[in-house]
């Protein structure tokens, strides 16, 4: 490790690890290295989990996720090599700026959600979504970090080590229950709440008290905390932070769709809150509540409102039966409802009888509401006569959308089966984002799937979008922001455009746009590099190891080391088996050689006897 990475500076610390900025001399780039603390390195079970989850995270490649380059060990210390993001955490950004402007908060939320969605698609649950794990680069890029990294807590334990995390913990996670994608969505909702309000919904003197509030108390509506928050943002956060997972967004893709719609139509009523049902809740309904339903003019919204009024009462009733094995402070509370045989007493048997009696009334009321809503929609969206409004008909009757909100008009026409194109023009008389004219006159019978063009007002300050192709992301972003235009950045591989430079924009260069248009910068990630898995080489013969490395596209070096009985066998490899690296990466393998024995020292030759030099004779 000393040869490749040069440690430069400590940049962070957590309950289980310390993080350093380092220079990767082999690839000539800065990286972040997270070292597992010594006490965890000695726990074999923890280390095994750490390696497995970190290797899973290494396979996750997405522009809104901090990349994991390597997972390895040196001298008994385990570490992860990650992408270095030059910037600050979202938590520090909120602390510096307070509550964020709604469009900025929503744009950040979309990028965070895209990173989480990529992980969910790879079957990775984060389990610790919080603004401390969201990084904002100097270029304004949002990246989520710590995906799939093992936690210091078990499913049933909340400790002081996660004080920063417990403010964002989902109710089921706090209970020690099953955690899935919807748990990340709850935590995401709390992060969004904090961006919009500048504060957290719950606080307390201990991690247990905060966790208990997540279990028992409803998250306050952001509209009660801050004035002027668009209704769609209020509803999105409300849906994310429902106590029951089945009432939240079920997939991040659905949440992202609503967030993107919110940017365009912030005050439209498109967020659907699922009502409590007989399967997931027991609702105590009064006569007054039944009257509210009967007199409802908007079935869906009123039905959800009535159901939501009973969330707190239901949660309080339901939570009496939750186990708090790890919460010693609440043992007495639980014992109050224990009959001594491990079975819970029912303190509200009469209430349950009442519930069973009124379930039929509730179900009937809901059915009538749904039927009413369906009927109203059929009447208001229909065109009358044989023309019909179904997009399955071959002929439809054009409706009048002049003066309507552009996105609402587009949706109505698409319901008829028509293809819609929006074109923007400046207007002194028509409100921005509203329809000035339509290419087909209302009442005209046209074929389904006909293309209809709507001319939409861009207000008095329409802008011709410049050509940013070939400019750096920061140059294009700064220029657009200077003009007051919201920017969204996505990346894709390109063989022709240099990394970090703009490939194209959406809308296209030269188009007329309003300042409310969100411009997408499509930025090059450079040439796509293939990821390969490091093979298991230790224990193989040198010949087999070299063949495996050649087949996988590695560059390799061979060093030798004396090892009795392991001559010609690979005894070490510089990259961990199973880790994912770029094709063409370099790896060093150590091959054992038998120790050499010194030959016996030869004895010096025996000198021949000297000849007798005694003279004979007289």
N, C-alpha and C positions, 0 to 999 in steps of 0.2 A: 504493500500500500504506500510505503514511504516514497517509492520511486515514481508512482503515478500521481498521487494527490498531495498537494501542499496546503496544509491548513493555514488559513489567513486570519480568520476572526470568528469569535463566537457571536451568533446572531439570534439565538433563542434557546429556551429551556422549557421543559415540561415535566410532568410527573414521572415519565418513564424514560425520557431521552434528553440529550443536549444536541443542538443543531449548530453546525459551523459552516461558514463560507470557505470554499477551497478552490484551488486551481487544478484542473485536470490537465496535466502536461501532455498526456498522450493525444488527447483530442483538442487541446488548446482552447479550453472553455472553462468558465466558472461553473461550479456545481455547489449544491447544498448537501452536506453529509449529516445524517441523523444517527448518532451513536446511542445504542441502548445502554441504559445505566447498568452498573456492575451487578446490582442485586437481582436484576432480571436476567442477566446473562447466565447466572448460576441456576436458574430454574429451567430445566430441560423441556418441560411441557410448554412453558411460555415461549421459549426460543423456537420450538417446533411450530407453534401457531404463528409466531412472528414471521418466520421464514415463508410459510405457506401463503399467508395473507399478503405479505409484501410482494411475493412473486406474482400473485394474482393481480395486484395493483400495477405491477410492471408491464402487464399486457394491455393496460388501459391507455389508449392513445386518443386524446381529444384536446382541442385548443383551449378549453376551459378547465382542464385538469392538469395539475402539476405532474410532469412525467417522472416515473421512477426508472432510473438507468440500470441500477445494479443492487443486488442484495448479497452481502458477503460477511466474512469474519476474519479478524486478524488478531492474533495473540489472545484469543478468548473473548474479544469484544466484537459484538455483532453491529453491523451498520447498514444503512441504506443510502445510496447515492441518488440524488434527485436533481431535477431541474432547478436552477437558481433563478428566482424571480426578484428583480431589483425593484422594490416598492415597499408598501406597507400593508398591514392587515386591514380588513374591513372594520374590525373593532376599533382600531386606532383612528381610522378615517371618520367613523361616527363620533368618537370621543372628541375629535378636533372640530368637526363641523356641526355637531348636533343633528337634528332631524334633517333628512335630505329632501330636496325637491322631488315631487312625485315621479316625474318622468325619469330622473336620474335613478331613483330607488327602483323603479320598475325595470329599467334597462339593466341595472346590476342584477336584479332578481332573475331576469331572463337568462343571463349568462351563467349565473350560479345553477339555475335549473337545468340548463343544457349539460353542464358538467355532471350533475347528479343523474340525469337521464342516461347519459353514456354509461355510467357505472351500473345503473339498474339493468340496462340492456345486456351488460356483461355478467349479470347475477351477482353484483357486488353491492352490499348495503353499507352505507357509510357509518351510521350509528353515532356520529358525533358532529353533526352539522351545527356550526356556530360561526360567528363572524371572525373569530380568531383563526379559523381554518379556511378563510377566504382571503386571497391575496390580490392586491390591486397593483399592477405594474406601473412604471412611470409613463408608459404609453396608454394607460387606461384599460389594459386587458385584465379581465377577471379570471382568476384561476382558483379552483378548489383543491385543497391539499389533504393529505392523511387519509386517502381512500384505502379501506381494507386493512389498515394497520391495527394490530392487536391492542386492546385496551387494558388498562390497569385494573378494571373492575370486572366482576362476573355479572351474569344476568340478574342476580338477586342482591347486589351490594351497591350502596352509594357511599362513597367515602369523601373525605375532605380534599382528596387529590383531584376531584372533578368538580370543584366549586364553580369553575368557569363554564362547565358543560351542563350542570343541573338546571341552569336558567333556560335551557333550550330542550330539555329532555321530554320525550313524549310520555303520556300517561301510562301506556303499556310497558314502556321501558322502565319507568319509575317503579311499577309494580313488580318488575322482574318477569314480565310476560313475553310472549312471542313478538319478535321484532321483524318487520318486513319493510317494503318500500314506503308504506304509508307512515311509518315512524319517521323516516327522513323528511317526508312531506310536512309533518307536524313541526319538526324542528326548523325547516325552511320557513314555515309560516311565522314562527317566532322571530327569526332573523329579519324577515320582511317587515314585521310589526315594528321592530327596533329601528330599522332604517326610516320608516315613515313617521314614527313618533319621537324618536331620539331617546326612548327609554324602554325598559323591560316590563312585561306585563306583571311579573311576580318577583318579589324579593322577600328575604327573610333572614333570620339570625343563623340558620344552619342549612346544610344541604337537605336534610330531612324535611324541614318546614317548607322549603321551596318545592321539593318534589311532591309533597302532599298537596300543595296548591295546584300543581299541574294535574293531579289526579281528581281533585274535588271541585275546583273553582273554574268558572268559565273565563276565557281570555276576554278582557274588555274590548268592546268595539273601538276601533281606532278613531271613528267619527266622534266618540265621546271624549277622546283625549285631545284631538287636533281638529280644528275647524277647516273646512274646505277640502277634505279628502274625497276624491271621486268615489261615487257609490260602488263602482266595479272593484276598486282596490279594497274598500271596506269588506265587500262580500268575498273576495278571493281570500283575504287573510282569515275571515271568519270560517270559510270552508276548510282551509288548511288546518286550522287549530281546533277542529271538533274533537271532543273527548273520545268518541267512538270512531275507530279507524274506518268503519264502513260508511261513515257520513262525510269523510274527507274525499279529496281527489284520490282515485284509485290508481292512477298512473301519472307520472310526471308529464307525459305528453299532453294530457288533458289540461293540466295546470298551465303548461307553457302556452297552449292555444288561447286560454283565457287571458294570460298576461299580455300576449301580443295584441289581442283584440282590445284590451284596456288601453294600450298606448294610442290606438286609433279612435276608439269610442269610449272614453273614460266614464261617462255617466249613463251608459246604456245598461239595461237590465238583462244581461245574458248569463250571469252566473247562477247556476241551479244548485240550491242547497237541498240535499236529500232530507226528507222528513224522517223522524223516528218511526219505526215500524214495529209491529207486534213481535217480530223476531228479534229485534235488537233493543227493545225498550219496553218498559211498562209505564203508561202515561195515565196520570190521574187528571181527569177532565171535569171541570165544573160546568154548570148550566150556562154560565156567562161565556165560557170558551166555546161551547157548542153554538151559541148565538153568533159569536164572531165569525165562525166558519160559515154558518147559513147565510149571513149578510155580506159575505165576502164578494167584492167586485173583481178581485184578481185572485183566483183560486190558488195558483201555485205559490205566490208570494205570501198570502195570508195563511195558507196551510203550513208553510215552513215557519212563519212567525209564531203561530200557535204552538207548533211542536217545540220550537226553540225556547219558548217561555218555560217549558217544563224540563229543560236539560238539567238545570241545577238541582231541582227536586229529585229527578230520577238518579242523577249521579250520586247525590247524598245517600239515597236509599240503597243503591247498588253497591256503593263503596263500603258499606258496613260489613259486607261479606268478603271483602278482599283480605288476603293474608299479609301481615306486616312482620314476617319472621325476623327481618334484619333491623326493624325499627323498634328498638327496645322501649322508646318513649311511649309507644302506643300499645304495649302489651295489655295494659289494663282496659283500654278501649275495646280491644278485641275480646278479652275475657268476658266482658259484659254480655256477649252474645254466644257464649260457649256453654253447652249443657254438661260439660265434664266428660263427654264421650267423643269429643272431636266433631260433634255435629252442631250446626248453627241453629239457634232458636229463631223463630220468625216473630218479630215484635209487631208486625202489622198484618195479621191474618185477615182482619176485617177489611183492611185496605185492598188486599189482594182479591178478596171476593168482589169488592166493588169494581176493581180493575177488569176482572173477567166479564162482569156484567156489561160494562160500557164499551168493551173492545168492539162488539158488533156495531154499536152506534158510531164509533170513530171510523171504523172501516167503511161503513155505509156513507158517512159524510164525505170521506176522502174520495170514494168512487164517484159520488155525485159531482164533486168539484172537478175531478179529472175529466168526466164526461162533459161538464160545462165548458171547461177550457178548450177541449177538443172541438166542441161544437162552435164556440166563438171563433177559433182559429180557422175552421172550415168556412165560416161565413165571411170573415174579414179578408181571407186570402183567396177566396173563390172568385171566379169571373162571371158566373151565371151562365145559364143556358147550356148548350151542348159543348161549348168551347172548353169549359172546365179549366182548372189551374194545374192539374196534375202534369208533371213533367213526362209522364208516360204517354200523354196524348200527342198526336202528330201535329196538331194545330193548337196554338194558344192565342189568347187575346191580350194585347199589350196594355199594361196599366200605366197610369200617370204617376211619375215619380219626381217631376219637376218641383224644386223647392225642398225636397226631402234630404236628410242626411245621406251623404254619398254611400257610406258602407251599408246603411239600412236599405237604401234603394237597390244596391248591388245584391244583397241577400234575398230581397223579395223577388227580383228578376231571376235569380238563379233557382229559386224554388219553382219557378215556372218552367225551368229547363233551359233557359236562355243563357248564352255566353255574354259576359259583360266586360266592356273595356272602359276604363276611366281615363279621360283626358282633362288636363287642367288648363284654365284660362284665368287671367286677372279679371276682377269685376269690382266695380264701385258700389253695386247695388245688392248683389247676392252674397250672403254670409259665407265665409270660408268653409270649405268641405261640404257644401250643399250643391245640389244639382241645378245647373243653369238651364240645360236643355237636353232632350233625348233624341236619338237618331230615328226612332220609330214613334209615330204619333199614337197616343192613347186610344184604345178601341180598335186598332188595326189587328186583323187576324194574320198571324205569321207562323211559320214552321217552328217547331221546338228546335232548340240548339242554334237558332239564328243569333248572329253576333249583333249586340246592341251597344252603341257607344253613348256614354253619358258625358256631357261636358260639365266639369265640376269647377266651382269657384276656388281659386287659390288666394283670394283676397286681393288686396291692392299691391302686395309686395312679392309677386311671383319671382322666382329665381331660375335662371337657366343653369342646370347642373354642369359644372366644369368637368373636363376630362382629367381624371386623376391617375389613369393607367401609367404605370412606370414610376410614380412617386412613392416615397416611403409611407408606411402606415401613419407615422406621426405627423408628417407633412400634410397629408390629406385630412387627417382627423382634426388637426389644429385649424386648418382653413375652414372646414365645415362648421366646427364649433364657433369659430369667430363670426360666422354668418348667422349663428343662432339655430343651426340645424342639428337635430339629434342624430347620433351615429351608432350604427351597429356593425361590429366587425366579425366576419367569419373567415376561415382560412381553408385553403385547399392546395393540394400538390400541383406543381407546375414544372414542366421540363424547360420552359422558355423564360419564365419571369423569376428574377432573383428573389431569394428568401427575404420576407419583410416588405416587399414592394406590392403595390396594388395591381391586381390583374384587371379588374373591372368594377363597376358599381351597379347597384340596383336601387332605383331606376338607372337607366342608361345615361351616359354623358350626352348633353345637349337637350335633354327633356326639361320641360317647365315643371317646377315643383313649388310647393308652398313651404313655409318655414315649419309647418307641423309635420312634414313628411320625414319619415325615418329613412335615412340613406344607409344602405348596406355596403360596406367596403369589403370586397373579396380580396384577401391578401394571400400572397404566395407563401407556402411552406417549403418551397424548394422542391427538388426532385424527391420522389417517394423512395424511401429506403425500406428494404424488406427486413422484417424482424425474424430472427432465427433463435431456436432454443439451444442452449449449450448442452451438449451430450454428456452423459456420465462416462468419464474416461478413467478415473482411478480404478485400478484393478485390471485394466485391459493391457494387452501387450502393446509395445510401442508401435508395431505395424498396424494393429487394428485401430489404435487411437489416431494415427496419422490419416488413415483412410476415412475415418468418421469425420475428422476435421475438414479434410478436402471436400468431401461430399456436402458438408454443411456450409462451405464457403468461407471458412476461417483462415486468417493468417496465423501461423503459429511458430513459436520458438521452443526448442528443446534444451533443457539443462539436465545434468545428471547429478545424482547424489548416491553415496554409498548406502546400500541397504542389503543386509545379509539375507539371502534366500529370495530376493525380489529382483534379481537381475533381468533387465529388459521389460519390467512391468512399470506402468505409470503409478506413481505413489502420491502425486499432488497435481492440481490444476488451478490456474490463477483465477478463472471465472467459475462461479458456482454452477454445478449441474442443475438444469431446469430453469435457469434464469433466461430472460429474453433480452437479446442484444441485437445491434444492427449487423446485417450481413457484411462480412469482410472485417469484422472486429479481430483484434489480435489477442491470442491466448498463449500462455506459457505452460508447458507440461513438464513435470519433473519425472525423469525415468531413473529407476533404481539400477545401480551397478554393484556387482559383488565386491566386497572389500578385497584389496590386494594383500597377499601375504609376502613378506620379505623372504628372498631365497637365503638358504643357510650360508653363512660366511665361510669361504673355503680356508682350510688350514694352510699355513705357509709351507712351501716345498722344503723338504729336508735337504740341507747342503750335502753334497758328496764328500766322502772322507778325503782329507788332503793326502797327496802322494808322499810316500816316505822319501825324505831327502838326505837320509844318512848315507855318507860315502863309504863304500866298501874298500877294503884293502888294508894293506899293511901300514 
